[in-house]
Amino acid sequence: MINDGLDDADPALEMMMSALKIETRQMRYFVAVAKTLNFRRAAEELCISQPALTRAIHQVEDTIGAPLLERDNQHVEMTEVGRTFLKGCQRTLSSAEHTVRDTLKVRDGDSGSFTLAYTDSAINGILPKILKDFRLSFPNIDIYLIDMSTTEQLEALAQGDIHIGFLTGPVFDAGLDQITMQRDHLVVILPDTHPLAVLDKIPVAKLADEPFITGYASNSQAVLQHIKQVCKNEGFYPKIVQEVRDGFGLFGLAAADIGISLCLDTIEVFSRKGVAVRRLEDVDYTIPTIAIWNNEDVLPSLALFTKFIIEWLQIHGTTQ
């Protein structure tokens, strides 16, 4: 027969398990008495009657099975058991206080974490400034950052794998809240030996016969659609001869005279010998980068961050 240990339970263990029934209220009462060694003053400090305090201490002693205090009409002293119990009470109450405080911080968004995804244009725009300011204001909130294309972010939001995305807009989805972070113009990336490189601004129509380098359609679809629209407005479709993974590859192929590219002007933060960056002439077309999140997400830290973004933009404005 298997012995479950219940029939031969250690009396000391039984007493300890019984002591777990002691309430934090009773611990707080005992700490007050131990601090003053005076029931009357402790009762006044606790705003309860002295008889109620005395009953509470007796209940604790009965539960523990040993006196915590030695008292008579003249004085009150702690027993050795009482001194040990006092240390435990102080640790427990301190831990409980920290637990409540930390819980309230999470509830109010002052602590916790969330996952944020970004595109190249977002992380090369105003997002780093926002992240820096937010982290200074709320150092106890952890932000997990992931590099994702616009298409990947929309899928991740739908699956709940990320909490907020910074991606190329527009996005039409009633289930998502969004705010425009920045609006970027398109610039031309071309070899510095290209005949058009002598111009300060390049008319889009002059690119009609040029070979285009673009990002992979699979992860640059959103920006590519904008590029195609700008070209379509001028009556042509871009002749794509090469796709690249990122801006570094684009600059390299442009330097190799493989072709030209239209890119968001945030790419101007990069530079490379052999490559020229030129603005477009007479083109008011801008491409939005938006912050977007599920409007049913009740994560407190996310709510605090989105509120921070809105207030930050009211002060600093979007980039145009």
N, C-alpha and C positions, 0 to 999 in steps of 0.2 A: 504493500500500500504506500502510495506516495505521500510523504509528509509535507503539507503545504505551509507548515510553520505557524499556523494560527493557534494550535492547541498549546504549543510550548513557547508562546511569545514572551520575549524579554519584558519584564515589568517596566524597566527603564525606557524601553522603546515605546511601550504603550503610553507611558507618561508623556514622552516627547510628542507622540502623535496627538495626544489629547491637548497638549500645549499649543498645537498649531491652530486650535480653535480660538485662541486669544485674538481679540480684535485690535486693530491699530488704534482705535479710540482708547482702549484700556492701556495700551503701551504709552500713548501720549499722556494719559493721566499719571502713570507711574513715573515717567520722566519728570513731570512737573513736581511731584512730591519729592523725588530724589534730588532735584535741583535746590529746592527750598528747605527740605527736611522739616516742613511745616504744613500740615493738612489745611489749616485755615488759609494761609497765603496761597497755597497751590489751588485751592478751590476758587479763590477770588480771581486768580490769574486765568483759570479755565472757564470762569463765569458759570460755575455749577455750585450746587449746595455741598457743604462739607459732608453731610451724611451720604449723599450720592457718590462722592469721591471715595469715601471710606468703603462703601459696599463694592465699588468697582475694584479696589485694591484687594479686598477679601476674595472676590471672585477669581482674580488672577492667582492668588496664593493657593486657593482651593484647586484650581486647575493644574498648577505646577506641583502641588503637593508638598510645599515647603514655604516657610515664612520669608518674605522679601525684606521686611522691615521689623525692627525691634522698637516698640514704642510704649511709652507710659504717659502719664499726665505731664511730664516735664520735658521729655525730648523724644526725637525720632532718629534712629540710626539704621543704615542699611546692613543687611546680613551679607555674607560672602555670596550666597545665592543671588541676593538682590543686586550686588555689584556686577555679577556676570550677566544677569538679566538686563540690567541697564545698558550695558555695552551692546547687547543684541538688539534692544529696542531702538537705540540711537542709529545703529546700522540699518535696521529695517525701515524706520521712518524716513531716514535720509534716502534710501533706495526707492521707497514709495514716492517720495516727493520728486525725485529725479524722473521716475517713470511717468508720473502725471505731467510734469513739465515737458518732457520729450514728446509725450503723446499729444499735448496741446500744440506743440510746435509743428508736428506733422499735420495735425488737423487744420492749423492755420496756414500751412504751407511754408513755415519758417525752417522746416527740416524735411528731409526726404530725398527723393531723386526722381528723375524722368529721363527719357531717351529722346534725343534730338538728332534728326538727319539733315544733311545740307548738300547742296550742289556746289560745283566749283564757283559759279557766279555769286552764290550766297556767301561762301566763306571768304571770297575776295572782295566783298562789299562791306556793308555796315555791320554784319553779324558779329565779327570779332569785337567791335566796340561795345555792342550790346552785351555780349557774353562777359566781357571784362567788367563792365559796370555792374551787371547782375551778381557776379561772383563776389565782388567787393561788398555789395549790399547784403547778400545772403550766403555767407561762406559755408553754412551747414547744409546747403542743398547740393547734391551731386548731380552733374549733368553728364550723361553718357552720349558721346558724339559719334555719329556714323556718317561716312561719305556714301551718298546714294544718288542715283539719277532721279529725275522727276518721276519717271514711270515706276521705278522701284519704290520710291517713297509713297506714292499713292497706293500701291499694293500693300506695303507695310502698315500704312494707316488703317486700311480695311481689315487687315489681319490682327491689328492690335500690337504689332511688333515694335512700333515706335509711337511716341506720344505727340510729337509735333514735327512738322517738316518745313524746311525752307527750300522752295523749289520754284521752277519757272511756271508762271501762270499764263493765261487765266485758267482756273479750274471751276467747273460748274457742278457743284454737289451740295444739295440742301443739307446733307448730314455733316458737313464740315464748315467750321468757322474759319475765316481767313482775314488777313490784313496785308495790304501792300507795304513791303519793306523798302523797295527801291525800284526805280525805273531806269533801265540801261539802254543806251544807244548802241547801234552796231558800228563796228569799225572794220576796216579792210586790213588784213595781214598779207603782205606780199614781199617778194625778194627786194632788197634795197637797190638792185640793178634793174628792176622792172621799169619800163618807160613811164608808168603811171605814178611811180614813187616820187617823181619831181613835183607832183601836185600836192598842195596843202590839204585839199579836199577832193574826193573822187566821186564823180557822178555814177550812180548805180548802173545806168545804161551802158557805161563803158566796160562793165564786167561781163556783158552778155556772152562774149566769145572766150572768156577765160576758163581754164580748168579749175575746178573748185576742190578744196580739201575740206572735209567736214568731220565731225565726230561720228562715231558709229551710230547708225540709225536706232539700234537697240537701246542705247543709253543716252542719246542726245536728241530724241525725237521731238521733244517740246521746243527746243531752240531751233532745230532744223525746220520745223513748220513755220516759225517766224521768218527765218532766212528765205524760205521758198516764197512766202507771202510778199516780202519786200521785192524780190526779183520779179514775181508775177505782176506787181504793181507797175513795173517798168517794161512789161511785155515779154519776158523771157523766163526760162526755167534753168536753174544752175546745172552746169555740166560737171557732175561729181566724178572725179577720177581716183580719189583716194580717201579712205576713212582712217581716223586715228583715235586712240583711246583717250587722250587728254591734250591740254594746251602745250605741253612740252613737245609732244610729237608733232603737233601742228606747226610750231615754230621751226622745228628741225626740218620738216618737209618743205616749208616755205623757203628756208635758207638754201635748200637743195634745188630750188627752182622747179619743184614738182607742180606747184599751182598757187592759187591765192585762196583766201578764206574770208568769210564774214563771221565776226565773233562779237560777243558782248564786250563793251568797253572796259569791263572789269579785268580783262586779260592784259590791259596796259600795265598792270603791276609787274608783269614779266618783261624781260628784254633779252635780246640775243643779237649778236653780231650777224650782219647779213640780212636782217629782216627790218622792214619798215612798217609802221602802223599809221594808218591815215583815216581821218574822219570821212564820212559820207557827205556829199553836197546835197543840200535842199531835201533832207529826209528827216521828218519829225517823228518817225516811227520809233516807239520805245517798247521795251520788253520788260514786263513786271517780274520781280522776284517776290514771292508771297510767303508769309508764315501761315501754316494751315494745320488745323487740329480737329479732332472729333468733338463736336459740340455736346456729346453725351459723356465725355470723359470728365469725371469728377475728382481726379487726382489733385489734392490741394496744392502741391508744389507746382504743378502745371498751371493751375488757375492763377497762382501768384506770378508765374513767369509771363503768362499772356497779359496780365494786368500791367506788369512792368514794361513790356514791349509797347503797349498802347501809350502809357505815360511817357516813355522814353521818346517815342516818335512825336508826341505832342510838343516836347521840348526841343528836340533836335531836327525833326522833320525827316521825310524820306529823301533819298538821293535821287536826283533827276538826271 
